[in-house]
Structures are given as C-alpha cells and as structure tokens.
C-alpha cells in the first residue's frame, strides 16, 4: 500500500506511545483543539485517514461521533482494534491508504488526513489523496489536513545544536530547498522519506484538488521553543501561557514555519 520503509519505521517505533512523550502531549492537545472547532453538536461521520493506533478516533468516538479509522500499517490496525474494543467497538478500523479510500462517495462529513500529506513525496500522489478525500465527503464537508513545515528539521536541529553534523545539515538543506526529506544513513529514529511543505504550496495543493481553503494554522507553534519546555508543560500556569502564545500566533503566516506541523482546512 505504501513504501516499505514507512511500514518498517512504524513497525519498529511505538506510534501508540508517541503522543505521550516528548512534544507529543502538546501536539495532541493542539490537534484536539483545532479539530474540535469543526465538530458540530450533532453526530458526524468522520474518516480518520492515517489514524495510526486510534488516539484521535477514540477521542472522537467518546464525543459521540461515528468514526472510521483507516491506516496502511497492519500493526497500527491491530492496536487500533484493541483500542476500539476497549471503547465498546465505538469506531471501525480498516486497512487502507489515502489514495484509495475504502469508502463510498459522499459518505462522510469530515476527513482528517493525519499522515498522507507528508508521507507521499510526489505531488501527484498527494493530489490523489486530496481528491479521494473530496470524493468521499458530502457536499460542504470538511477536510482537515496535517503537514510538516519545510523548516521543521532546520529549526529543531538549530535548537539542539545538531545542525553542525554534516548529515543533518545536508538533510535540512534538501528540505529547505526542495521539500524532499531523506533521513541520514544510520539514524533509524528519524522519519523515513517524506515531503515537507512550504505553507503556500500546501494551500496551492488543497486548492488544486478542488477544495475551498478556509484556514491554515500552526499546530505546536512557538511553544516548543521554550528552553525548559518539559518543566513548563508540567506547570499548569506555564502550560496555559504556552497554549495562549500558540493561539495568538497560530494564523500568523510569517511565523508559521517555526511550528513543526501545520493544519489546513477546506470545504468540498
């Protein structure tokens, strides 16, 4: 379904615990906040594409929505099924990928694209994924797509002083110039080959796929650059301040590339 290197990466690394460590809690909190703005009070049908092990599907299910999780990694599907069972089988889990969604035309209210827009390196494949999302959406349905910014690695490498390692610098250089991400040899913990977007190029792709773009938002924003982020996140007062900072700057496109991830929204 997808590149073997991507399946191998997610088989070796625990996606199920990723949102609980490092910057994961910030990403999870902000993801829920941004997605939540598009959730109405009535019950919605949601396709969680690239939904991993089901963290967001379980959350959405808990809010009363009808959720189908779709992911191309067999291990993720097995883990998601166990999570769904603990939630009273409240959401469905299907093995599949974004370019060929196992869903009927005009059958869902919201499509969430968690990984396809960066795991698909070729623009033509990303457009296929976006057009598939539009196919399965009801008229006026919402697409929420998550992407990695083209400066993400460079900012992180500067923050950690890893930018001076030749292989890391070469990787960052490629991302900044072309958007193409290729991990250095011998560093298995880094995301396998991917595409990192410039904000305007992400908007262009969503527009070309036939959506009406309604928003572009920083996910982690500037908050992760706090030199004592983990101590600050553990302090309720400081955490509130960090989240307020992200909220104040989330739509500022001049600051967007300081955020590792961004979310684009569009109507079909």
C-alpha positions in Angstrom: 0.0 0.0 0.0 2.8 2.4 0.9 6.6 2.5 0.8 8.1 -0.5 2.7 10.4 1.9 4.6 7.4 3.7 6.1 5.8 0.5 7.2 9.1 -0.7 8.7 9.6 2.6 10.5 6.2 2.5 12.2 6.6 -1.3 13.0 9.9 -0.6 14.8 8.7 2.5 16.6 5.8 2.8 19.0 3.3 5.2 17.4 0.9 4.3 20.3 3.1 6.0 22.9 4.4 8.9 20.7 1.7 11.3 21.8 2.5 10.7 25.4 6.2 11.6 25.3 8.4 14.5 24.1 6.3 17.1 22.2 3.5 14.5 21.8 1.3 16.0 24.6 1.5 19.5 23.0 0.7 18.0 19.6 -2.3 16.0 20.9 -3.7 18.9 22.8 -3.5 21.3 19.9 -4.8 18.7 17.4 -7.9 18.2 19.5 -8.4 21.9 19.9 -8.1 22.6 16.1 -10.2 19.6 15.1 -12.8 20.5 17.7 -13.5 23.8 16.0 -15.1 21.8 13.1 -17.2 19.5 15.3 -20.8 20.4 15.5 -23.1 19.4 18.3 -24.9 16.8 16.1 -23.4 13.4 15.4 -20.9 13.5 12.5 -19.4 10.8 10.3 -15.6 11.1 10.4 -12.9 9.4 8.3 -9.7 9.4 10.3 -7.2 8.7 7.5 -3.7 7.8 8.7 -5.2 7.5 12.1 -2.4 5.3 13.5 -3.3 3.4 16.6 -6.6 5.2 17.3 -5.9 8.0 19.8 -8.0 10.6 17.8 -10.6 8.0 16.8 -11.1 7.1 20.4 -11.4 10.8 21.4 -13.9 11.5 18.6 -15.9 8.3 19.4 -16.1 9.5 23.0 -17.7 12.7 21.8 -20.4 10.7 20.2 -19.3 10.8 16.5 -19.3 7.9 14.1 -15.6 7.2 13.2 -13.8 5.0 10.7 -10.1 4.8 11.1 -8.1 4.0 8.0 -4.3 3.2 8.1 -1.9 1.4 5.9 0.2 -0.2 8.7 -1.1 -3.6 9.8 0.3 -3.2 13.3 -1.5 0.1 13.7 -4.8 -1.5 12.7 -4.4 -4.3 15.2 -3.6 -1.8 18.0 -6.5 0.4 17.0 -8.9 -2.6 17.0 -7.9 -3.3 20.6 -8.5 0.4 21.5 -11.8 0.3 19.7 -12.8 -2.8 21.7 -12.0 -1.1 25.0 -14.3 1.7 23.7 -17.2 -0.7 23.2 -16.2 -1.1 19.5 -17.2 2.5 19.1 -15.2 3.0 15.9 -14.3 0.9 12.8 -10.8 0.1 11.8 -9.9 -0.5 8.1 -6.6 -1.3 6.5 -6.2 1.1 3.6 -4.4 4.2 2.3 -5.3 7.7 1.3 -5.1 7.3 -2.5 -7.7 4.6 -2.5 -10.1 5.0 0.4 -12.4 2.1 1.1 -15.4 4.4 1.5 -18.4 5.3 -0.6 -18.8 8.6 -2.5 -20.3 11.4 -0.4 -20.5 9.3 2.7 -18.7 11.3 5.4 -18.9 14.8 7.0 -15.2 15.2 7.9 -12.0 13.7 6.5 -8.9 14.0 8.6 -5.6 13.4 6.8 -3.0 12.8 9.5 0.0 11.5 7.6 -0.6 11.3 3.8 0.4 14.9 3.0 3.9 14.3 4.3 4.4 10.6 3.7 3.6 10.9 0.0 6.7 12.5 -1.6 5.2 13.0 -5.1 2.9 15.9 -5.6 0.7 13.8 -7.9 0.2 11.3 -5.1 -0.7 14.0 -2.6 -3.3 15.4 -5.1 -4.7 11.9 -5.5 -5.1 11.7 -1.7 -6.8 15.1 -1.5 -9.1 14.2 -4.4 -10.0 11.0 -2.7 -10.9 12.9 0.4 -13.1 15.2 -1.7 -14.8 12.2 -3.3 -15.9 10.6 0.0 -17.0 13.9 1.5 -20.6 15.0 1.5 -21.3 18.4 -0.3 -20.0 21.1 2.1 -18.0 18.5 4.0 -14.7 19.4 5.8 -11.2 18.2 5.0 -8.5 18.8 7.7 -5.0 18.0 6.5 -1.8 18.0 8.6 1.6 18.7 7.1 5.2 19.2 8.2 6.7 22.6 7.5 9.8 22.8 5.3 11.9 24.4 8.0 10.9 21.9 10.8 14.1 20.0 10.8 16.4 23.0 10.4 14.7 24.8 13.4 14.9 21.7 15.5 18.5 21.0 14.6 19.5 24.5 15.4 17.6 24.3 18.7 19.5 21.1 19.6 22.9 22.2 18.0 22.7 19.1 15.7 22.8 21.3 12.7 26.6 21.1 12.7 26.5 17.4 12.0 27.2 17.2 8.2 24.5 14.6 7.5 21.9 16.5 9.5 22.8 19.8 7.7 22.6 18.1 4.3 19.1 16.7 5.2 17.9 20.2 6.3 19.4 21.8 3.2 17.4 19.5 1.0 14.2 20.2 2.9 14.6 23.9 2.8 15.4 24.0 -1.0 13.1 21.3 -2.3 10.8 20.0 0.5 12.2 16.5 0.0 13.1 14.8 3.3 15.5 11.9 3.3 16.9 10.6 6.6 20.6 10.2 7.0 22.0 6.7 6.9 22.5 5.1 10.3 19.9 7.3 12.0 16.8 5.0 12.2 14.8 7.1 14.6 14.2 9.8 12.0 11.1 9.8 9.9 11.6 7.9 6.6 11.5 9.7 3.3 8.7 12.3 3.2 7.7 15.7 1.8 7.8 18.9 4.0 5.6 21.7 2.7 6.1 25.4 2.4 2.8 26.9 3.7 1.8 28.4 0.3 2.5 25.2 -1.5 0.2 23.3 0.9 -2.6 25.8 0.2 -2.0 25.5 -3.5 -2.3 21.7 -3.5 -5.5 21.8 -1.5 -6.9 24.4 -3.8 -5.9 22.4 -6.9 -7.7 19.4 -5.5 -11.0 21.4 -5.6 -11.4 22.5 -2.0 -12.2 25.9 -0.8 -9.4 26.7 1.7 -10.7 28.2 4.8 -7.7 28.2 7.2 -4.0 27.5 7.8 -2.9 27.0 11.4 0.3 26.3 13.3 0.0 23.2 15.4 2.8 23.4 18.0 3.6 27.0 17.1 6.4 28.7 19.0 5.6 26.9 22.3 8.1 24.0 21.8 11.0 26.5 21.6 10.7 27.2 25.4 14.2 26.3 26.6 12.6 24.5 29.5 9.6 23.2 27.7 9.1 20.0 29.6 9.2 21.6 33.0 6.9 24.4 31.8 4.4 21.9 30.3 4.2 20.2 33.7 3.3 23.5 35.4 -0.4 24.3 34.8 0.1 28.1 34.8 3.0 27.9 32.4 1.2 25.4 30.2 -1.8 27.7 29.9 0.6 30.6 28.9 2.3 28.4 26.2 -1.1 27.4 24.8 -2.2 31.1 24.8 1.0 32.0 22.9 0.3 29.4 20.2 -3.3 30.6 19.9 -2.2 34.2 19.5 0.2 33.3 16.6 -1.4 30.2 15.1 -2.6 32.0 11.9 0.4 34.3 11.5 1.9 33.0 8.3 5.1 35.0 8.9 5.7 32.8 12.0 4.2 29.5 10.7 7.5 27.8 9.8 8.6 27.9 13.4 6.0 25.3 14.0 6.9 21.6 13.1 3.4 20.9 12.0 0.5 22.9 10.4 -3.1 22.1 9.6 -5.0 23.3 6.6 -8.8 23.2 6.4 -11.0 23.2 3.3 -14.6 22.7 2.3 -15.6 20.4 -0.5 
